[in-house]
Protein backbone atom coordinates (compact mmCIF):
# COMPACT_ATOMS: atom_id res chain seq x y z
CA UNK A 1 0.00 0.00 0.00
CA UNK A 2 1.04 3.63 -0.34
CA UNK A 3 4.48 4.15 -1.79
CA UNK A 4 5.68 0.61 -0.99
CA UNK A 5 4.21 -0.85 -4.19
CA UNK A 6 6.45 1.45 -6.27
CA UNK A 7 9.78 0.33 -4.78
CA UNK A 8 12.32 0.12 -7.61
CA UNK A 9 10.03 1.94 -10.04
CA UNK A 10 10.25 5.61 -9.10
CA UNK A 11 11.80 8.18 -11.42
CA UNK A 12 14.37 10.71 -10.16
CA UNK A 13 12.57 14.00 -9.32
CA UNK A 14 14.70 16.30 -11.51
CA UNK A 15 16.87 15.96 -14.58
CA UNK A 16 20.37 16.51 -13.33
CA UNK A 17 23.46 15.00 -11.72
CA UNK A 18 23.21 13.10 -8.46
CA UNK A 19 26.12 14.57 -6.51
CA UNK A 20 25.32 13.80 -2.88
CA UNK A 21 23.97 10.50 -1.61
CA UNK A 22 22.28 9.33 1.56
CA UNK A 23 24.72 8.53 4.38
CA UNK A 24 27.75 10.30 2.90
CA UNK A 25 29.22 12.98 5.23
CA UNK A 26 28.43 16.55 4.15
CA UNK A 27 31.52 18.52 3.09
CA UNK A 28 33.68 15.50 3.85
CA UNK A 29 33.34 15.63 7.64
CA UNK A 30 29.90 17.01 8.48
CA UNK A 31 26.76 15.13 9.48
CA UNK A 32 25.66 12.55 6.90
CA UNK A 33 23.23 13.45 4.15
CA UNK A 34 19.68 12.26 4.88
CA UNK A 35 18.77 12.33 1.22
CA UNK A 36 20.12 13.19 -2.22
CA UNK A 37 21.26 16.46 -3.75
CA UNK A 38 20.60 16.53 -7.48
CA UNK A 39 22.56 19.28 -9.23
CA UNK A 40 20.37 20.91 -11.88
CA UNK A 41 20.13 24.33 -13.54
CA UNK A 42 17.94 26.89 -11.79
CA UNK A 43 14.38 26.61 -13.02
CA UNK A 44 14.58 22.88 -13.80
CA UNK A 45 11.22 21.20 -13.13
CA UNK A 46 11.10 19.24 -9.88
CA UNK A 47 8.54 16.46 -10.21
CA UNK A 48 6.70 14.46 -7.57
CA UNK A 49 8.02 10.89 -7.49
CA UNK A 50 4.55 9.49 -6.76
CA UNK A 51 0.95 10.61 -6.35
CA UNK A 52 0.02 12.21 -3.07
CA UNK A 53 -1.08 15.38 -1.32
CA UNK A 54 1.00 18.50 -0.67
CA UNK A 55 1.24 18.93 3.12
CA UNK A 56 3.92 21.65 3.23
CA UNK A 57 4.92 24.33 0.71
CA UNK A 58 6.94 27.15 2.24
CA UNK A 59 10.43 28.30 3.21
CA UNK A 60 12.04 26.25 5.98
CA UNK A 61 15.43 26.94 7.54
CA UNK A 62 18.02 24.51 6.24
CA UNK A 63 15.79 23.42 3.36
CA UNK A 64 14.98 26.72 1.64
CA UNK A 65 11.78 26.65 -0.39
CA UNK A 66 10.45 23.20 0.47
CA UNK A 67 7.59 21.03 -0.77
CA UNK A 68 6.54 17.94 1.19
CA UNK A 69 4.21 15.39 -0.39
CA UNK A 70 2.35 12.85 1.75
CA UNK A 71 1.97 9.53 -0.10
CA UNK A 72 0.01 7.71 2.62
CA UNK A 73 0.97 4.88 4.97
CA UNK A 74 3.57 7.11 6.64
CA UNK A 75 5.55 7.78 3.43
CA UNK A 76 6.55 11.32 2.46
CA UNK A 77 8.87 12.87 -0.10
CA UNK A 78 10.66 16.17 0.44
CA UNK A 79 11.95 18.56 -2.24
CA UNK A 80 14.13 21.44 -1.02
CA UNK A 81 16.41 24.28 -2.18
CA UNK A 82 13.88 25.32 -4.83
CA UNK A 83 13.72 28.75 -6.44
CA UNK A 84 9.95 28.52 -6.91
CA UNK A 85 7.14 26.47 -5.41
CA UNK A 86 4.42 25.48 -7.87
CA UNK A 87 1.87 23.80 -5.59
CA UNK A 88 -0.07 24.78 -2.49
CA UNK A 89 -0.86 22.85 0.68
CA UNK A 90 -3.85 20.57 0.18
CA UNK A 91 -3.30 20.05 -3.54
CA UNK A 92 -3.58 16.46 -4.78
CA UNK A 93 -0.82 15.70 -7.27
CA UNK A 94 0.05 12.91 -9.65
CA UNK A 95 3.38 11.16 -10.15
CA UNK A 96 5.55 13.26 -12.47
CA UNK A 97 3.64 16.48 -11.82
CA UNK A 98 5.88 19.52 -11.29
CA UNK A 99 5.86 20.69 -7.67
CA UNK A 100 8.72 23.21 -7.81
CA UNK A 101 11.63 24.65 -9.79
CA UNK A 102 15.18 23.79 -8.74
CA UNK A 103 17.38 26.53 -7.33
CA UNK A 104 19.66 27.65 -4.51
CA UNK A 105 17.28 28.72 -1.73
CA UNK A 106 18.24 27.75 1.80
CA UNK A 107 21.94 28.34 1.27
CA UNK A 108 22.69 25.64 -1.30
CA UNK A 109 26.13 26.22 -2.82
CA UNK A 110 24.93 25.20 -6.27
CA UNK A 111 21.62 25.02 -8.05
CA UNK A 112 19.57 21.86 -7.73
CA UNK A 113 17.06 20.06 -5.56
CA UNK A 114 17.51 18.35 -2.22
CA UNK A 115 15.38 15.19 -2.08
CA UNK A 116 14.43 12.93 0.82
CA UNK A 117 12.15 9.98 1.30
CA UNK A 118 10.79 9.41 4.80
CA UNK A 119 8.72 6.72 6.45
CA UNK A 120 7.04 7.61 9.75
CA UNK A 121 9.23 10.74 9.91
CA UNK A 122 12.54 8.92 9.47
CA UNK A 123 14.67 9.54 6.38
CA UNK A 124 15.89 6.42 4.56
CA UNK A 125 18.17 5.73 1.61
CA UNK A 126 16.15 6.25 -1.59
CA UNK A 127 18.53 4.29 -3.85
CA UNK A 128 16.50 1.04 -3.92
CA UNK A 129 13.36 2.94 -4.86
CA UNK A 130 14.58 4.18 -8.24
CA UNK A 131 15.05 2.27 -11.46
CA UNK A 132 18.18 3.98 -12.76
CA UNK A 133 20.18 4.68 -9.59
Protein Blocks (a to p, Z undefined) as FASTA:
>chain_A
ZZllmgokaccfbdcddfbdehiagehiaccdfbdcddddehiacddfbdcddfbdcdde
hklpaddddebjhiacddehiabdcbdehiacdehiafbdcdjehhiabgcddddddeeh
iacdfklmpfkZZ
